[in-house]
Amino acid sequence: MAANSSNPTAMETMRDAAGGRFERARLFLSEVRNELKRVTWPSQKEVYATTIVVILTAVAIGLYLFALDQVLLNAVAWLFRRFGAGV
């Protein structure tokens, strides 16, 4: 189905209705404010709980990577000692 070029798109209509640069900026800020009114903000208790989860997860992943690094370090050192590449 071919698009009719005589019908302006929604964006073109909005741009024409908005006028100049300052009017477009005002429209943008107005739309941002309207969207922020629809946001469901978390409670302080929810923020605290999710912060604790993030911290514990970061610590757990850090400990896992540390242990993995130690295992690989020891494995490589053993290989070097085993095949005579020692210092």
N, C-alpha and C positions, 0 to 999 in steps of 0.2 A: 504494500500500500504506500503510495507516494505521499510525502508530506507536502502540505500546501504552504508555499513560501509567503503567502499574503497574511497568514495568521501568525501573529507574534508569539514567541514562546513565553512561558511564565516568567523566566528570568528577564527577558527584554521588557515585558510589561512592568515588572517590579522596578527595573532600572529607570524606565521612563517616568514611572510614578514617583520614584524617589527624588528625582531632580538632581541637584548638584552634589558635590562631594560631601558637604556638611550634612545635607539631608540624608544621604545614604549612610553616613556614620551614625546619625541619630537613629535611623531605622534599625541599623545593626545592633546598636546598644539596647534599644527597646526590645528587640527579639531575644537578645541574650538575657535580659532581665526577666522576660516572660518564661524562658526555658528554666532559669534558676528557681523560679517559683514552683516549678513542677518537680524539682529534685527532691528525693526522699533522703534526708540527711541522717546518718547513723547517730545513735545515742552515744553518750560518753562511755557507757558500759560496753557497747559493741566495739567502739574504737579501742578501748583498753584490751578487750579480749583478743581482737585480731592482731593488735600490736604484740601481745605476748606470743601468739602463734607464730608470727613472722620471726621474732627473735629466737624462739626455740628451734624453728626450722633452719634458720641460718646457722645456729650453733651446731645442730646435728649434721648438717651438710659439711660444715667446716671440719668437724671431728672425723667424718667419713673420709674426706679428701686427705686429711693428715695421715690417717691410718693407711690408706691406699698408697700414698706417697712413700711412707716408711716401708711398706711391703715391697714396692717396686725398687726402692733404693737398695734394700737388702738383697733382693734377687739379682740385680745388676752387679752389685759388689761381689756376690757369690760367684757369678759367671766369670767376672774378671779374675778372681782368685783361682777358680777351677781351671781356667784355660791359660794361666800364666801371664796375664796382663797386669800383674800387681805392681805397685809402686815400690 
